[in-house]
Amino acid sequence: MKKILNLFAVFIFFLGSAQIDNIADGESITLRIHYGFLNAGTANLTTKKTTYKGAPHLYVKGTGQTTGAVKAFFKVEDLYESFIDSASGLPSYYVRNVREGSYRQHFETAFNHDNNTLILTDKKTPANGSKVIKSVKGVQDMLSCFYYLRSKNPEELKVGTVINMNVWIDDEMFPFQLKVTGTENLKTKFGTINCLKIIPSVKSGRVFKEKEGVTMWVSNDANHLPMLLKAELAVGSLKASIDDYKNVKYPLKFSK
């Protein structure tokens, strides 16, 4: 499930800043995860408007868990949290707390965008303490980058767009490049909807089969809601499809 949720970070990051007021308070998105023919699990993202250190923020919670037969032999319970500044669209605080089989990890990161540093705390191993790490301008975390993408208007996110990116994943900074390659009418459980097709450049090798083995479709409207994700992995393939959504700010236009 770590690889599944990490895929979100691959797709979505834009340098600079943007308000995220177009994300509704109490929004919920659920994706159904399939590994080959197996129904492997679910991923859920929820939002809540709040304050962090006295400033308006969007609190985002992401969870992932295995289900069914997969859960019987490999139990996953992943939790991701991000406090995103409502004015800048940049993360202030980020939590990654995962349980995957016998693997455990719990990192918390505080961002200082004024001097491009962050403070990383290893909660799983308190003896390691906290450390200050040099960052880069406009860095995002795994959750904030997703909502930053969705804050863009259609003119900022259109076919032909190519964007370089930096995102903080786990305890490392990773560069990616994102391409908006076209539009496509996509069939979902709710009907057919026009989507933007987005392809990130990723490192091939241990996880991904090819450099550009990941594709994502988001609704071609003001929501930019994720509808489908496909990834060719080093072993097998992964698909995540929209399974449920609630309290989306703008009406979605599905056709039968």
C-alpha positions as CSV (number, residue, x, y, z in Angstrom):
1,M,0.0,0.0,0.0
2,K,3.0,2.3,0.5
3,K,3.7,2.1,-3.3
4,I,0.0,2.6,-4.0
5,L,-0.3,5.8,-2.0
6,N,3.1,7.0,-3.1
7,L,1.8,7.1,-6.7
8,F,-0.3,10.1,-5.8
9,A,2.8,12.1,-5.2
10,V,4.2,11.1,-8.5
11,F,1.5,12.8,-10.4
12,I,0.9,16.1,-8.8
13,F,3.0,19.1,-8.0
14,F,3.3,22.6,-9.3
15,L,6.0,25.2,-8.4
16,G,4.8,28.5,-6.8
17,S,1.7,29.0,-4.8
18,A,-2.0,29.0,-5.2
19,Q,-5.1,29.3,-3.1
20,I,-7.0,26.1,-2.4
21,D,-10.3,27.6,-1.6
22,N,-12.0,25.6,-4.4
23,I,-11.7,22.4,-2.3
24,A,-14.9,21.9,-0.3
25,D,-14.9,21.4,3.5
26,G,-15.8,17.8,4.2
27,E,-14.9,16.4,0.8
28,S,-14.3,12.6,0.6
29,I,-12.8,10.6,-2.3
30,T,-12.5,6.8,-2.2
31,L,-10.5,4.8,-4.8
32,R,-10.8,1.0,-5.2
33,I,-7.3,-0.6,-5.7
34,H,-6.9,-3.6,-8.0
35,Y,-3.7,-5.6,-8.4
36,G,-4.1,-7.6,-11.6
37,F,-7.4,-9.4,-11.1
38,L,-7.4,-9.0,-7.3
39,N,-9.4,-6.5,-5.4
40,A,-6.5,-5.4,-3.3
41,G,-7.7,-2.5,-1.1
42,T,-9.0,1.0,-0.8
43,A,-7.6,4.5,-0.5
44,N,-9.5,7.4,1.0
45,L,-8.9,11.2,1.1
46,T,-10.9,13.6,3.3
47,T,-10.7,17.3,3.9
48,K,-11.5,19.6,6.8
49,K,-11.0,23.4,7.0
50,T,-9.2,24.3,10.2
51,T,-6.4,26.5,11.6
52,Y,-2.7,25.7,12.2
53,K,-0.6,28.0,14.3
54,G,-3.4,30.6,14.0
55,A,-3.6,30.6,10.2
56,P,-6.4,29.1,8.0
57,H,-5.4,25.7,6.7
58,L,-6.9,22.7,4.9
59,Y,-6.4,19.5,6.9
60,V,-6.2,16.4,4.6
61,K,-6.3,12.9,5.8
62,G,-5.3,10.0,3.6
63,T,-5.8,6.3,4.5
64,G,-5.0,3.1,2.7
65,Q,-5.8,-0.5,3.7
66,T,-5.8,-3.9,2.1
67,T,-9.1,-5.8,1.9
68,G,-10.4,-9.3,1.2
69,A,-8.0,-12.1,0.3
70,V,-5.0,-9.7,0.1
71,K,-5.6,-8.6,3.7
72,A,-5.5,-12.2,4.9
73,F,-1.8,-12.6,4.0
74,F,-0.6,-9.0,4.0
75,K,-2.4,-6.5,6.3
76,V,-1.8,-2.8,5.5
77,E,-3.0,0.2,7.6
78,D,-1.5,3.4,6.3
79,L,-2.2,6.9,7.5
80,Y,-1.1,10.2,5.9
81,E,-2.0,13.7,7.2
82,S,-1.2,17.2,5.9
83,F,-1.9,20.7,7.1
84,I,-2.0,22.9,3.9
85,D,-1.8,26.7,4.1
86,S,-5.0,28.0,2.5
87,A,-3.4,31.1,1.1
88,S,-0.2,29.7,-0.3
89,G,-1.3,26.1,-1.0
90,L,2.0,24.9,0.6
91,P,2.2,22.3,3.4
92,S,3.0,23.3,7.0
93,Y,3.0,19.9,8.6
94,Y,3.0,16.4,7.2
95,V,2.6,13.0,8.9
96,R,3.3,9.5,7.5
97,N,2.4,6.7,9.8
98,V,2.3,3.3,8.1
99,R,1.8,-0.4,9.1
100,E,2.5,-2.8,6.3
101,G,2.9,-6.4,7.4
102,S,5.8,-6.4,9.9
103,Y,7.0,-3.0,8.6
104,R,6.4,0.1,10.7
105,Q,7.3,3.7,10.0
106,H,6.2,7.0,11.5
107,F,7.7,10.3,10.2
108,E,6.5,13.8,10.9
109,T,7.7,16.8,9.0
110,A,7.4,20.5,9.8
111,F,8.0,22.9,6.8
112,N,9.6,26.3,7.0
113,H,9.1,27.9,3.6
114,D,10.6,31.2,4.6
115,N,14.1,29.7,4.7
116,N,13.6,26.6,2.7
117,T,14.2,24.1,5.5
118,L,12.2,21.3,7.1
119,I,12.3,19.5,10.4
120,L,12.0,15.7,10.2
121,T,11.1,13.7,13.3
122,D,11.3,9.9,13.5
123,K,8.4,9.0,15.9
124,K,9.0,5.3,15.5
125,T,12.6,5.6,16.8
126,P,12.5,8.6,19.3
127,A,16.2,8.1,20.0
128,N,16.9,9.4,16.5
129,G,15.4,12.7,17.5
130,S,14.7,15.5,15.0
131,K,16.9,16.9,12.3
132,V,16.9,20.0,10.2
133,I,17.1,19.4,6.4
134,K,17.7,21.9,3.6
135,S,14.7,22.0,1.3
136,V,13.8,23.8,-1.9
137,K,11.4,26.6,-2.8
138,G,7.8,25.5,-3.1
139,V,8.3,21.9,-2.0
140,Q,5.1,19.9,-1.4
141,D,4.3,16.7,0.5
142,M,2.5,13.6,-0.8
143,L,-1.0,14.9,0.0
144,S,-0.6,18.7,-0.5
145,C,0.7,18.2,-4.1
146,F,-2.6,16.5,-5.0
147,Y,-4.7,19.3,-3.8
148,Y,-2.4,21.8,-5.3
149,L,-3.0,20.3,-8.7
150,R,-6.7,20.5,-8.1
151,S,-6.5,24.2,-7.3
152,K,-5.5,25.0,-10.9
153,N,-8.0,26.5,-13.3
154,P,-8.4,24.9,-16.8
155,E,-6.1,27.5,-18.4
156,E,-3.3,26.5,-16.0
157,L,-3.9,22.7,-16.5
158,K,-4.4,22.1,-20.2
159,V,-3.1,19.8,-22.9
160,G,0.6,20.3,-23.7
161,T,1.5,21.5,-20.2
162,V,4.9,20.1,-19.0
163,I,6.0,20.9,-15.4
164,N,9.1,20.0,-13.4
165,M,8.5,19.2,-9.7
166,N,9.9,18.5,-6.3
167,V,8.0,16.5,-3.6
168,W,8.9,15.3,-0.1
169,I,8.1,11.6,0.1
170,D,8.9,9.7,3.4
171,D,12.2,11.2,4.3
172,E,13.6,12.2,0.9
173,M,13.1,14.8,-1.8
174,F,12.2,13.5,-5.2
175,P,12.1,15.3,-8.6
176,F,9.4,14.5,-11.2
177,Q,8.2,15.8,-14.4
178,L,4.5,15.9,-15.4
179,K,2.9,16.0,-18.8
180,V,-0.8,16.7,-19.7
181,T,-1.0,14.7,-22.9
182,G,-4.6,14.9,-23.9
183,T,-8.3,14.4,-23.1
184,E,-10.3,11.3,-23.1
185,N,-13.9,10.2,-22.3
186,L,-13.6,7.7,-19.5
187,K,-16.2,5.1,-18.4
188,T,-16.7,4.9,-14.6
189,K,-19.2,3.3,-12.3
190,F,-21.1,6.6,-12.3
191,G,-21.1,7.1,-16.1
192,T,-18.8,8.5,-18.7
193,I,-16.9,11.7,-18.0
194,N,-14.4,13.8,-20.0
195,C,-10.9,13.6,-18.4
196,L,-7.4,15.0,-18.7
197,K,-4.8,12.4,-19.3
198,I,-1.7,13.0,-17.2
199,I,1.6,11.1,-17.5
200,P,4.5,11.7,-15.0
201,S,8.1,10.7,-15.7
202,V,9.3,8.3,-13.0
203,K,12.4,6.3,-12.3
204,S,12.3,2.8,-13.7
205,G,13.7,-0.2,-11.8
206,R,12.5,-1.6,-8.5
207,V,8.9,-0.2,-8.6
208,F,8.0,0.9,-12.0
209,K,8.4,-1.2,-15.2
210,E,9.2,1.8,-17.4
211,K,10.2,5.4,-17.1
212,E,6.7,6.5,-18.0
213,G,4.7,3.5,-16.8
214,V,2.1,5.5,-14.8
215,T,-1.0,7.3,-16.1
216,M,-3.7,9.2,-14.3
217,W,-7.1,10.5,-15.5
218,V,-8.7,13.5,-13.7
219,S,-12.0,15.1,-14.5
220,N,-11.7,17.9,-17.1
221,D,-13.5,20.5,-15.0
222,A,-12.9,22.7,-12.0
223,N,-12.7,19.7,-9.6
224,H,-9.9,17.8,-11.3
225,L,-11.1,14.8,-9.4
226,P,-9.1,11.6,-9.9
227,M,-11.0,9.0,-11.8
228,L,-8.5,6.4,-12.7
229,L,-4.9,5.6,-12.1
230,K,-2.8,2.9,-13.9
231,A,0.7,1.8,-13.2
232,E,2.9,-0.9,-14.8
233,L,5.0,-2.1,-11.9
234,A,8.2,-4.2,-12.0
235,V,6.0,-7.2,-11.1
236,G,2.4,-6.9,-12.4
237,S,0.2,-3.9,-12.8
238,L,-1.9,-1.7,-10.5
239,K,-5.2,0.1,-11.1
240,A,-7.1,2.5,-8.8
241,S,-10.6,3.6,-9.9
242,I,-13.0,6.1,-8.4
243,D,-15.4,4.2,-6.1
244,D,-17.1,7.0,-4.2
245,Y,-17.1,10.8,-3.7
246,K,-18.9,13.2,-1.4
247,N,-19.2,16.9,-1.0
248,V,-17.3,17.8,-4.1
249,K,-17.6,21.6,-4.7
250,Y,-18.6,21.6,-8.3
251,P,-21.1,19.2,-10.0
252,L,-19.6,16.4,-11.9
253,K,-20.9,15.9,-15.5
254,F,-21.4,12.2,-16.1
255,S,-23.2,10.9,-19.2
256,K,-24.8,7.4,-19.5
